[in-house]
């Protein structure tokens, strides 16, 4: 009996909480011009911030799109370039 009473009490308090949460989501009409302009400014600032955040990862992808060569691979390429340059320099002398 105690378990049933406790279960009913918990269910009722959950329903009460849900009903209270639904009441707080009403839309209000504001006629004060100062408040309206303040809300519009906040909305514009939020839009600009979101646009800047969306543009920033795109710029990072462009910057990081090309992966750097490993040290051994870079040294190997530098050695090949030096080997090609040496015969060219010898031929020009």
C-alpha positions as CSV (number, residue, x, y, z in Angstrom):
1,X,0.0,0.0,0.0
2,X,2.8,2.4,0.8
3,X,4.5,1.7,-2.5
4,X,1.3,2.4,-4.4
5,X,0.8,5.7,-2.5
6,X,4.4,6.7,-3.1
7,X,4.1,5.9,-6.9
8,X,0.9,8.0,-7.2
9,X,2.5,10.9,-5.3
10,X,5.5,10.8,-7.6
11,X,3.4,10.6,-10.7
12,X,1.2,13.5,-9.6
13,X,4.2,15.7,-8.8
14,X,5.7,14.9,-12.2
15,X,2.4,15.9,-13.9
16,X,2.3,19.1,-11.8
17,X,5.8,20.0,-12.9
18,X,5.0,19.3,-16.6
19,X,1.9,21.5,-16.3
20,X,3.8,24.3,-14.7
21,X,6.5,24.2,-17.4
22,X,3.9,24.5,-20.1
23,X,2.4,27.6,-18.6
24,X,5.8,29.4,-18.7
25,X,6.1,29.2,-22.5
26,X,3.5,31.8,-23.4
27,X,4.2,34.5,-26.0
28,X,3.8,38.1,-24.8
29,X,3.3,41.1,-27.0
30,X,5.7,44.0,-26.2
31,X,4.7,47.5,-27.1
32,X,7.5,49.4,-25.5
33,X,9.8,50.7,-28.3
34,X,12.9,50.7,-26.1
35,X,12.5,47.0,-25.2
36,X,11.7,46.1,-28.9
37,X,14.9,47.8,-30.1
38,X,16.9,46.1,-27.3
39,X,15.6,42.7,-28.3
40,X,16.3,43.4,-32.0
41,X,19.9,44.4,-31.2
42,X,20.4,41.2,-29.2
43,X,19.0,39.2,-32.1
44,X,21.3,40.9,-34.6
45,X,24.3,40.4,-32.4
46,X,23.5,36.7,-32.0
47,X,23.1,36.3,-35.8
48,X,26.5,38.0,-36.4
49,X,28.1,35.8,-33.8
50,X,26.7,32.7,-35.3
51,X,27.8,33.8,-38.8
52,X,31.3,34.4,-37.6
53,X,31.4,31.0,-35.9
54,X,30.2,29.4,-39.1
55,X,32.8,31.2,-41.2
56,X,35.6,30.4,-38.9
57,X,35.6,26.6,-39.2
58,X,35.4,27.0,-43.0
59,X,38.5,29.1,-43.0
60,X,40.3,26.6,-40.8
61,X,39.4,23.8,-43.2
62,X,40.9,25.8,-46.1
63,X,44.0,26.5,-44.1
64,X,44.4,22.9,-42.9
65,X,43.3,21.2,-46.1
66,X,46.8,20.3,-47.2
67,X,48.6,18.0,-44.8
68,X,52.3,18.5,-44.1
69,X,54.8,16.0,-45.3
70,X,56.5,13.8,-42.7
71,X,60.0,14.6,-41.8
72,X,61.5,11.7,-43.7
73,X,59.4,12.4,-46.8
74,X,60.3,16.0,-46.7
75,X,64.0,15.2,-46.4
76,X,63.8,12.7,-49.3
77,X,62.2,15.4,-51.5
78,X,64.8,17.9,-50.5
79,X,67.6,15.4,-51.4
80,X,66.1,14.7,-54.8
81,X,65.8,18.5,-55.5
82,X,69.5,18.9,-54.5
83,X,70.5,16.0,-56.7
84,X,68.7,17.5,-59.7
85,X,70.1,20.9,-59.1
86,X,73.7,19.7,-58.8
87,X,74.0,18.4,-62.5
88,X,72.2,21.5,-63.7
89,X,74.8,23.7,-62.0
90,X,77.7,21.6,-63.3
91,X,76.3,21.9,-66.8
92,X,76.0,25.6,-66.6
93,X,79.6,26.1,-65.6
